[in-house]
Amino acid sequence: MPEVDILAPDARQAMDKLGEADIVIGIPSYNNARTIGHVVRAVSAGLARHFSDQRCVIVNSDGGSKDGTPQAVLEAQLETDKLLLVRHPLQPVHRITTPYHGLPGKGSAFRTIFRAAQQLKARACAVVDADLRSITPDWVDLLVRPVLQNEFDYVAPYYRRHKYDGTITNSIVYPLTRALYGTRLRQPIGGEFGLSGKLINRLLSKDVWETDVARYGVDIWMTTTALAEGFKVCQVFLGAKLHDPKDPGADLSAMLAQVVGSLFSLMEEYEKTWKSVRGSVPAPLFGFPYAVGLESVRVNPERMLTAFQQGCRDLEPVYTSFLREDLVGELRRLANGVPGELRLENLLWVQLVHEFAVAFHRRKLDRQHLLQSLTPLYLGWVASFVQRTQEASDDQAEQEIENLCRAYEQLKQDLVVRWDAR
């Protein structure tokens, strides 16, 4: 298909004037004026400290902010005399802020950043969130140096997180991605990434930028593309990730459906790759792991179990239409049990996720309805995980996630058989 010019004229003009760059740091934004100045200063400090001899550009891809976010990017001041630099930067760090076009969402913002990096012939590109409160200048070095120095194509983040933070990642995205593609990349949808020019060219060549995968699942799409297509992948330790709290009224069911729907769609695209994979190996980890203070995450397992049981009862006709009879029987038993004694065990949970993936693949029912019906089962697993780990340390809870991952790998062949059955 013909190339679409997605760069605004003034941004393209600014890049034509710059010519080329070695490093591009992208910051997608939408109404982040309160926090983006801190992110820009941290990125600028990181570039000055670690890449003083490189040509560097910060690209802010904005979704039409009404609070002055682009102005905050351009006006953020860095006091270089306080950085204790080993040497004075030989190159200025340029800043470009530009609106993104296309479908609303992170995917269009990333596409604009990648196109800018491609236009500038950048050797490395990194992307960081605009609402980060825990970013440090060293993040820039960690995300970029593996690309420049070690020739990695994709650098994923590795965070210390509270044991109840990121439960969609912990229950489905990480263990399923690990089992499918055979690499233990702990944060497949972490938000901060480093990429090589080669991988950026590959991503931009794909015809997905106007689809729901790019709109709702760009993080897992990039990760899966890198893993499935044989790009060189690593992860870097970034400490804790602290950012603006998300809207507590946001629709969990919609978020779960968007992420899992993207994951299942990618399973269809790369089925020839993942069906032959067995077991997993660690992705190389760079950086120095250290203990960090974490913000607590409050959960209410009793309320989640109530929603799980009610969902099992209300949606039993839906589950009966595509789940194996023995699994429906297990859900019926749990739906009628005593909440305080309930446990949705790992092996049952993995089988349920596999059955949802197969039903999605075979289009057993409307895909959106299918994905939405996963929500109460997900709440049941999370509540069970909380019950098992309430007195556990974060490291002990992480071992529970490792046990879940092994269950996904143990049942991988069953998934392949079910996927191919007619």
C-alpha positions as CSV (number, residue, x, y, z in Angstrom):
1,M,0.0,0.0,0.0
2,P,1.3,3.6,-0.6
3,E,3.1,5.3,2.2
4,V,1.0,7.7,4.2
5,D,2.7,10.9,5.2
6,I,1.8,11.0,8.9
7,L,4.2,13.8,9.9
8,A,2.9,17.3,10.3
9,P,4.5,19.8,7.8
10,D,6.3,21.8,10.5
11,A,7.7,18.7,12.1
12,R,8.9,17.4,8.8
13,Q,10.5,20.8,8.1
14,A,12.3,20.7,11.5
15,M,13.6,17.2,10.8
16,D,14.7,18.2,7.3
17,K,16.7,21.0,8.9
18,L,18.3,18.6,11.4
19,G,19.2,16.1,8.7
20,E,20.0,13.0,10.7
21,A,20.2,11.9,14.4
22,D,21.8,9.1,16.3
23,I,19.2,8.8,19.0
24,V,15.5,9.7,19.1
25,I,13.5,9.6,22.4
26,G,9.8,9.6,21.9
27,I,7.2,10.8,24.5
28,P,3.6,10.2,23.6
29,S,1.2,12.5,25.5
30,Y,-2.3,13.6,26.1
31,N,-3.0,16.3,28.7
32,N,0.2,15.6,30.6
33,A,1.3,19.2,31.2
34,R,1.7,18.6,35.0
35,T,4.3,15.8,34.6
36,I,5.8,15.9,31.1
37,G,8.3,18.7,32.0
38,H,9.9,16.4,34.6
39,V,10.1,13.6,32.0
40,V,11.7,15.9,29.4
41,R,14.2,17.2,31.9
42,A,15.1,13.6,33.0
43,V,15.5,12.5,29.3
44,S,17.6,15.6,28.5
45,A,19.8,15.0,31.5
46,G,20.3,11.3,30.5
47,L,21.3,12.3,27.0
48,A,23.7,14.9,28.2
49,R,25.2,12.6,30.8
50,H,25.5,9.4,28.7
51,F,25.4,10.4,25.0
52,S,27.1,13.8,25.0
53,D,28.8,13.1,21.6
54,Q,25.7,11.8,19.9
55,R,23.1,13.7,17.8
56,C,19.9,13.5,19.9
57,V,16.3,14.5,19.3
58,I,13.3,14.4,21.7
59,V,10.0,13.9,19.8
60,N,6.7,14.6,21.6
61,S,3.8,13.0,19.8
62,D,0.7,14.7,21.2
63,G,-2.9,13.6,20.9
64,G,-4.5,17.1,20.9
65,S,-3.9,18.1,24.5
66,K,-5.9,21.0,25.8
67,D,-3.7,21.8,28.9
68,G,-0.6,23.1,27.2
69,T,1.4,19.9,27.1
70,P,3.4,20.7,23.9
71,Q,4.3,24.1,25.4
72,A,5.5,22.4,28.6
73,V,7.8,20.2,26.5
74,L,9.4,23.1,24.7
75,E,9.7,25.2,27.9
76,A,11.1,22.6,30.2
77,Q,14.5,23.9,31.3
78,L,17.5,21.7,32.3
79,E,20.2,23.3,34.6
80,T,23.2,21.5,33.1
81,D,25.6,23.1,35.6
82,K,24.0,21.0,38.4
83,L,24.4,17.7,36.6
84,L,28.1,17.2,37.4
85,L,28.7,16.1,33.9
86,V,32.0,14.3,33.1
87,R,32.2,16.3,29.9
88,H,30.2,19.1,28.3
89,P,27.8,18.0,25.6
90,L,29.2,18.4,22.2
91,Q,25.7,18.3,20.5
92,P,22.6,20.2,21.6
93,V,19.5,18.1,22.3
94,H,16.8,19.1,19.9
95,R,13.0,19.0,20.7
96,I,10.2,18.5,18.3
97,T,6.5,18.4,19.3
98,T,4.0,17.3,16.8
99,P,0.3,16.1,16.8
100,Y,-0.3,12.6,15.7
101,H,-2.9,11.6,13.2
102,G,-5.0,8.5,12.6
103,L,-6.9,6.5,15.2
104,P,-6.9,8.0,18.7
105,G,-4.6,6.2,21.0
106,K,-1.1,5.1,21.8
107,G,-0.5,3.3,18.5
108,S,-0.9,6.4,16.4
109,A,1.5,8.3,18.8
110,F,4.1,5.5,18.4
111,R,3.7,5.5,14.7
112,T,4.5,9.2,14.5
113,I,7.6,8.8,16.8
114,F,8.8,5.8,14.7
115,R,8.3,7.7,11.5
116,A,10.3,10.6,12.9
117,A,13.1,8.2,13.9
118,Q,13.1,6.7,10.4
119,Q,13.1,10.1,8.8
120,L,16.2,11.0,10.9
121,K,17.9,7.7,10.2
122,A,18.2,7.1,13.9
123,R,20.4,4.2,15.1
124,A,18.3,3.8,18.3
125,C,14.9,5.0,19.5
126,A,13.4,4.8,23.0
127,V,9.9,5.6,24.1
128,V,8.8,6.7,27.6
129,D,5.5,7.6,29.2
130,A,4.6,11.2,29.8
131,D,3.3,10.7,33.3
132,L,6.3,9.0,34.8
133,R,7.3,10.2,38.3
134,S,10.1,7.7,38.9
135,I,12.1,8.2,35.7
136,T,15.8,9.0,36.1
137,P,18.4,10.1,33.6
138,D,19.9,6.6,33.8
139,W,16.7,5.2,32.2
140,V,17.8,6.7,28.9
141,D,21.1,5.0,29.1
142,L,19.6,1.6,30.0
143,L,17.0,1.8,27.2
144,V,19.4,3.0,24.5
145,R,22.8,1.5,25.2
146,P,21.9,-2.2,24.5
147,V,20.9,-1.1,21.0
148,L,23.9,1.0,20.3
149,Q,26.6,-1.1,22.0
150,N,25.2,-4.7,22.0
151,E,23.2,-4.6,18.8
152,F,19.9,-5.5,20.5
153,D,16.8,-4.7,18.5
154,Y,14.2,-4.5,21.3
155,V,14.8,-3.5,24.9
156,A,11.9,-4.1,27.3
157,P,11.6,-2.8,30.9
158,Y,12.0,-4.8,34.0
159,Y,10.3,-3.2,37.0
160,R,9.9,-3.9,40.7
161,R,6.2,-3.9,41.2
162,H,3.8,-4.4,44.1
163,K,2.6,-8.0,44.1
164,Y,-1.0,-6.9,43.2
165,D,0.1,-4.4,40.5
166,G,-0.3,-5.4,36.9
167,T,-2.6,-8.4,37.4
168,I,-3.5,-8.6,33.7
169,T,0.2,-9.0,32.9
170,N,0.7,-11.5,35.7
171,S,-2.2,-13.7,35.0
172,I,-2.3,-13.8,31.2
173,V,0.0,-11.6,29.2
174,Y,3.4,-12.5,30.6
175,P,2.9,-16.3,31.2
176,L,1.1,-16.8,27.9
177,T,3.6,-14.8,25.8
178,R,6.4,-16.7,27.6
179,A,4.9,-20.1,26.8
180,L,4.0,-19.2,23.2
181,Y,7.3,-17.7,22.1
182,G,9.8,-19.3,24.6
183,T,11.3,-16.1,26.1
184,R,10.9,-14.9,29.6
185,L,10.3,-11.2,29.0
186,R,8.7,-10.1,32.3
187,Q,7.0,-6.9,31.2
188,P,5.7,-7.4,27.7
189,I,3.4,-4.4,28.0
190,G,5.6,-2.2,30.2
191,G,5.3,1.1,28.5
192,E,9.0,2.0,28.1
193,F,11.0,0.5,25.3
194,G,14.2,0.8,23.2
195,L,14.2,-0.2,19.5
196,S,16.8,-0.4,16.7
197,G,16.3,1.3,13.4
198,K,16.0,-2.2,11.8
199,L,13.0,-3.1,14.0
200,I,11.4,0.3,13.5
201,N,11.5,-0.2,9.8
202,R,9.9,-3.5,10.2
203,L,7.1,-2.2,12.4
204,L,6.3,0.7,10.1
205,S,6.1,-1.7,7.1
206,K,3.2,-3.6,8.7
207,D,-0.4,-3.0,7.7
208,V,-1.8,-2.8,11.2
209,W,-1.7,0.9,12.1
210,E,-5.4,1.5,11.4
211,T,-6.6,-1.6,13.2
212,D,-7.6,-2.3,16.8
213,V,-4.3,-4.1,17.5
214,A,-2.4,-0.9,17.0
215,R,-5.0,1.1,18.8
216,Y,-5.4,-1.0,21.9
217,G,-2.5,-3.4,21.9
218,V,0.5,-1.7,20.4
219,D,2.8,-2.7,23.3
220,I,2.1,-6.4,23.1
221,W,2.2,-6.2,19.3
222,M,5.7,-4.8,19.3
223,T,6.9,-7.3,21.8
224,T,5.3,-10.2,19.9
225,T,6.7,-9.0,16.6
226,A,10.2,-8.8,18.0
227,L,10.0,-12.3,19.6
228,A,8.2,-14.1,16.8
229,E,10.3,-12.7,14.0
230,G,13.7,-13.4,15.5
231,F,14.8,-9.9,16.5
232,K,17.4,-9.7,19.3
233,V,15.6,-9.0,22.5
234,C,16.7,-8.1,26.1
235,Q,15.3,-6.4,29.2
236,V,16.7,-3.7,31.5
237,F,16.2,-3.1,35.2
238,L,14.5,0.3,35.8
239,G,13.7,0.0,39.5
240,A,10.1,1.1,40.4
241,K,7.6,2.5,37.9
242,L,5.6,5.3,39.5
243,H,3.1,7.2,37.4
244,D,-0.1,9.1,37.6
245,P,-2.9,6.8,39.0
246,K,-5.3,5.5,36.4
247,D,-9.0,6.4,36.6
248,P,-10.5,4.0,39.2
249,G,-13.8,4.2,37.3
250,A,-12.2,2.9,34.1
251,D,-13.9,-0.2,32.6
252,L,-11.7,-3.2,33.6
253,S,-13.7,-5.4,31.2
254,A,-12.8,-3.1,28.3
255,M,-9.1,-3.0,29.2
256,L,-9.0,-6.8,29.6
257,A,-10.8,-7.4,26.3
258,Q,-8.5,-5.0,24.4
259,V,-5.2,-6.5,25.7
260,V,-6.3,-10.1,25.5
261,G,-8.0,-9.6,22.1
262,S,-4.7,-8.3,20.7
263,L,-2.8,-11.2,22.2
264,F,-5.2,-13.7,20.7
265,S,-5.1,-12.0,17.3
266,L,-1.3,-12.2,17.3
267,M,-1.6,-15.9,18.1
268,E,-3.4,-16.3,14.7
269,E,-0.8,-14.3,12.8
270,Y,2.2,-16.2,14.3
271,E,0.7,-19.7,14.8
272,K,3.4,-21.3,12.7
273,T,6.0,-19.9,15.0
274,W,4.6,-20.6,18.5
275,K,3.2,-24.1,17.9
276,S,6.7,-25.6,17.7
277,V,8.1,-23.8,20.8
278,R,8.6,-25.8,23.9
279,G,9.8,-24.4,27.3
280,S,11.4,-21.0,27.7
281,V,14.7,-19.3,28.3
282,P,15.4,-16.0,30.1
283,A,15.9,-12.8,28.2
284,P,19.2,-11.2,28.9
285,L,18.8,-8.7,31.8
286,F,21.0,-5.5,32.0
287,G,21.2,-3.0,34.8
288,F,21.7,-3.5,38.5
289,P,18.7,-5.0,40.4
290,Y,18.1,-3.3,43.7
291,A,15.4,-3.1,46.3
292,V,12.9,-0.2,45.9
293,G,10.0,1.2,47.9
294,L,6.7,0.4,46.3
295,E,3.3,2.0,46.5
296,S,0.7,-0.3,48.0
297,V,-2.1,-1.6,45.9
298,R,-5.4,-2.2,47.7
299,V,-7.5,-5.1,46.6
300,N,-10.8,-6.5,47.8
301,P,-10.8,-10.3,47.2
302,E,-14.2,-10.8,48.8
303,R,-15.8,-8.4,46.3
304,M,-14.0,-10.1,43.4
305,L,-15.1,-13.5,44.5
306,T,-18.7,-12.3,44.6
307,A,-18.4,-11.0,41.1
308,F,-16.8,-14.2,40.0
309,Q,-19.5,-16.4,41.4
310,Q,-22.3,-14.2,40.0
311,G,-20.6,-14.1,36.6
312,C,-20.3,-17.9,36.5
313,R,-24.0,-18.2,37.2
314,D,-25.2,-15.5,34.8
315,L,-22.9,-16.5,32.0
316,E,-23.1,-20.3,32.2
317,P,-25.1,-20.5,28.9
318,V,-22.3,-18.6,27.2
319,Y,-19.6,-20.7,28.7
320,T,-21.5,-23.9,27.8
321,S,-21.4,-22.8,24.2
322,F,-17.6,-23.1,23.9
323,L,-16.0,-24.5,27.0
324,R,-15.4,-28.2,27.6
325,E,-18.0,-29.9,29.7
326,D,-15.6,-30.7,32.5
327,L,-14.5,-27.0,32.8
328,V,-18.1,-25.8,32.9
329,G,-18.7,-28.3,35.7
330,E,-15.8,-26.9,37.7
331,L,-17.1,-23.4,37.2
332,R,-20.6,-24.5,38.4
333,R,-19.1,-26.1,41.5
334,L,-17.1,-22.9,42.3
335,A,-20.1,-20.7,41.6
336,N,-22.1,-22.5,44.3
337,G,-19.3,-22.9,46.9
338,V,-18.5,-20.9,50.0
339,P,-16.7,-17.7,49.0
340,G,-14.1,-17.9,51.8
341,E,-13.1,-21.4,50.7
342,L,-12.9,-20.8,47.0
343,R,-9.7,-21.2,44.9
344,L,-9.5,-20.9,41.2
345,E,-6.3,-23.0,40.8
346,N,-3.6,-22.4,38.2
347,L,-4.2,-25.4,36.1
348,L,-7.9,-24.7,35.8
349,W,-7.2,-21.0,35.0
350,V,-4.7,-21.9,32.2
351,Q,-7.1,-24.4,30.7
352,L,-9.8,-21.7,30.7
353,V,-7.5,-19.1,29.0
354,H,-6.6,-21.7,26.4
355,E,-10.2,-22.5,25.7
356,F,-10.9,-18.8,25.2
357,A,-8.0,-18.5,22.8
358,V,-9.3,-21.5,20.8
359,A,-12.9,-20.1,20.8
360,F,-11.6,-16.7,19.6
361,H,-9.7,-18.5,16.8
362,R,-12.7,-20.5,15.7
363,R,-15.1,-17.6,16.1
364,K,-17.4,-19.7,18.2
365,L,-19.3,-16.5,19.1
366,D,-19.0,-12.8,18.8
367,R,-15.4,-12.0,19.7
368,Q,-16.2,-9.0,21.8
369,H,-18.8,-10.9,23.8
370,L,-16.4,-13.7,24.2
371,L,-13.6,-11.5,25.6
372,Q,-16.0,-9.6,27.9
373,S,-17.1,-12.9,29.4
374,L,-13.5,-13.5,30.6
375,T,-13.8,-10.7,33.2
376,P,-15.5,-12.7,36.0
377,L,-13.1,-15.6,35.6
378,Y,-10.1,-13.3,35.7
379,L,-11.5,-11.7,38.9
380,G,-11.7,-15.2,40.3
381,W,-8.1,-16.0,39.6
382,V,-6.9,-12.6,41.0
383,A,-8.9,-13.2,44.2
384,S,-7.5,-16.6,44.6
385,F,-3.9,-15.3,44.0
386,V,-4.5,-12.6,46.7
387,Q,-5.8,-15.2,49.1
388,R,-2.7,-17.3,48.6
389,T,-0.2,-14.4,48.9
390,Q,-1.7,-12.1,51.5
391,E,1.1,-12.8,54.0
392,A,3.7,-13.4,51.3
393,S,6.6,-11.0,50.4
394,D,6.8,-9.6,46.9
395,D,9.5,-12.1,46.1
396,Q,7.3,-15.0,47.4
397,A,4.4,-13.7,45.3
398,E,6.7,-13.6,42.3
399,Q,7.4,-17.3,42.9
400,E,3.7,-17.9,42.6
401,I,3.7,-16.2,39.2
402,E,6.6,-18.4,38.2
403,N,4.5,-21.4,39.2
404,L,1.7,-20.1,37.0
405,C,4.1,-19.7,34.1
406,R,5.2,-23.3,34.5
407,A,1.6,-24.4,34.3
408,Y,1.2,-22.5,31.0
409,E,4.3,-24.2,29.7
410,Q,3.1,-27.6,31.0
411,L,-0.2,-27.3,29.1
412,K,1.2,-25.8,26.0
413,Q,0.9,-29.0,23.9
414,D,-2.8,-29.3,25.0
415,L,-3.3,-25.8,23.5
416,V,-1.7,-26.8,20.2
417,V,-3.9,-29.9,20.0
418,R,-7.1,-27.9,20.8
419,W,-6.1,-25.1,18.4
420,D,-5.6,-27.6,15.5
421,A,-8.7,-29.7,16.2
422,R,-11.7,-29.4,13.9
